[in-house]
Structures are given as C-alpha cells and as structure tokens.
Amino acid sequence: MRVWFLSAGLALMCMAQNAAAGTVLIVGDSISAGFGLDTRQGWVALLEQRLKQEGFDDKVVNASISGDTSAGGQARLPALLAEHKPELVILELGGNDGLRGQPPAQLQQNLASMIDSSKAAGAKVLLLGMQIPPNYGVRYTSAFAKVFGDVASEKNIPLVPFFLKDVGGVPELMQADGLHPAVGAQGKLLENVWPTLKPLL
C-alpha cells in the first residue's frame, strides 16, 4: 500500500510539473531568427539555456523569420497561436517596417492587433522595442521609436524599450552589415530582455 501511495504521489507531482510548464512563443524577424549565425548561438537559444538553469520548464518556440515585418507577423500569428497555445508571446517586430520607411501608424496598428489576438488566446505579451538608424531623419526615427511605448501603454503590456540597447551602433558587437548583432552580442540581448521576461513566466 505504501508503494502505491508513493507511486501515486510521484505521478501527481509529474502531472503538476507538466501543468506548470508553458510555451513561450517568439514572433520576430532576423534578429531573433539568428541571421548570419549558427542558431545555437542566438539569443533565443541562450534563453532556452537560461530557463533550464533557473528551473523553468517552459518550452520555447521560435517562429521568427528573417525579413519579416509587423504585417507578416500579424498574418502568421493566428495559426501560431492555434498550433502552440502559448502562455507568453514575445513580439520582436518592426525593424524591417522602419528600414522600409513604412508609416509608424501602420506599425502601431499591426502590433496592437497582434497583442489583442494574443490576449484573446489567453497569452501574456512582451513587446521588444526597436529603433532605426538616424539617417532616416529625426522626425521619422522619433515617430518610429515612439510607437512601441505608445502601444505598450495603450494595451497595458510590459515593454523592453530598446531591444538592442548597448548593442546597436557598437561596431564590435554587430555583423559587417551593421544591422545584425554578432555572436558576441547575443548574451547582451538576452540580458536586455530577461529582467522584464522572468516575472511573466
């Protein structure tokens, strides 16, 4: 009888652990897709390692695609939500919108729609803010950067104000194209995200 209770107890513990484990869905562009890198070196792979190190059982699904825009992410998101049923969605999109000079208002609308869809599916949302190079002009770069804070405030979700903080514009941390973080920057990207991400797990 004692063996039966022990077995039952272990089974219940395993069930509880599995129930507590969630899925983190990352919807991003080339920065999260690990453009120019072995994906095992990217910040998303480092996030998976950090989760294990800190005792989290969450599964990470990286649905990032190089070159993707907020419109592309918005189009892909419903199927991703249905398939993976995430507890947390990390949105890392907008950089390509800015580099293509697309209207900030459209970016804000797309991000807002993705946030609404994620919440409707029962997921928390973390937004990673982006900035673009100053050669696009003060007016446009300011309007672009402002989008992320505005939509995070409007939708009452946590925001990492600038995902590439202390990375963007630092030559030794960027690849030769000046747009994509190098291997040496990936740990810094994770550190930029982790303090805001961890309380959501």
Phi, psi and omega in degrees: 000319181298321179296321180297314180297321179296316180296318179296320180296318178296321180296318179295323178296318179296319179296319180295320179296317180295323180293327182284335181290134180237184178242131175256117181257123179252119179246105186215193180246211187298332182295319178273339177283348178078040180305131177079004183235161162290125185302338178289350180259351185287166183295332179292319176296322177294326176296317178301318178296318181297319179301315179296318181298326183263009172085016177270140180262006185299140176269139178253126175246115181264103181255034181274144181228128178301135179087357184289149176247175178297326178293319178295318178297319179298320180292326183277336191300314183306317180292323179294318178296318181293322183284316190259342179046058185288152171272337181218134175244126175255120180260116178234074183222159177126333181302316181288331174301313182293317181296335178267002178069026180287153185300130177303326180297324179290321176301314181298319180296318180294315179297318180299319179296319179294322178296314180299317181296319181295315179297320180297333178273003176089015183257148168282161182227136172239128181254132178257117183283150180231161172225161180238163184301150184293345182291355175277357178096146185299317184299312183288315183296324178292316179296321179296309183298327183292334183305315188293316177294321181295313183288326178295320178292316181299319184265359177056055177235157178289149184226136164266108191306317179217106184302325183264025179304133180064015177236306180300130180086358177261105189307318184288348179256000181245152174289173186300334181285349179075003183248330187249132179298141179278177180305317183294347180267347190296321177296324178292321177300317178298318180295330177293330185266321193306314183300328178275329181286316188306315180296345181273349184282000000 
